[in-house]
Amino acid sequence: MYKQGVIDIILLFVNKRLIEAPKNCIEYVVYHEFCHFVHPNHSKQFYNLLQVMLPDLRESKQLLENSVIL
């Protein structure tokens, strides 16, 4: 399985195949990685923050997970 994105101290790296994904999937990956600046885990607080930043979180995540791109 490919990772969609990994965040480093200053740089955000994303899978180059992500460019083929719908815009909301790209936004999901970027917001997901940026939320790790606040919560460096996948806790409930992490997902609460992500939900605030990305109201269509569930739909975007589902579309990305069902994508044949990654």
N, C-alpha and C positions, 0 to 999 in steps of 0.2 A: 504494500500500500504506500502511496506517495504522500508526503506531507504537503499540506496546502501552503503553509507558511511557518517561518521560524523568525523570532525576533532576537536581535542581539542588542548590545548596549546602545548603539546609535542607529544601526541599520536594520531595515526590515527586508528580509529576503522572502520572496514568494516563488512558488513553482512556476516555471516559465510557461507551462501549459495552461495556467490559470487565465491567461489572456484570452483564451478561447471560450471561457465561461461567461454566462450572462453577468451583466453589471452588478446585480444585487449579490451574486455569489462572490465577486471580487470584493465588494464592500464588506461582506460578512467576514472574509478572511482578514482584511486590513483592520477592521474594528476589533475582531477577535484578538489579533496580535497586540494592538495598542492597549487593550484592556489589561494585558499582562503587565503593563507598566504600573498599574494600580494594584492589581491582584495577581501575583505571579503563580497562580494555580488555577484550578477549575472548580472553585468553591461556589456556593450559592451566591455569595456576594459578587463574584466574577460574572456569573450569568445574569444577575440582576442589573449590573452596570451595562453589560452588553445589550440587554433588552431595552434599557433606556436609550442607548445610543442607536440601536437598530430595531425599531418596532416590528419589522417583519422578519425577525430573527429565525423563527421556526421554519417559515417558508423558504428562506434563503439557505439555511442549513440543510433542509431536506433536499432541495434542488441540487445543492453541491454534492451531497452524499450519493444521490442517484445519478450523478453525471458520469458519463463514460470518459470524460476528458481527463479526469484524474484517476 
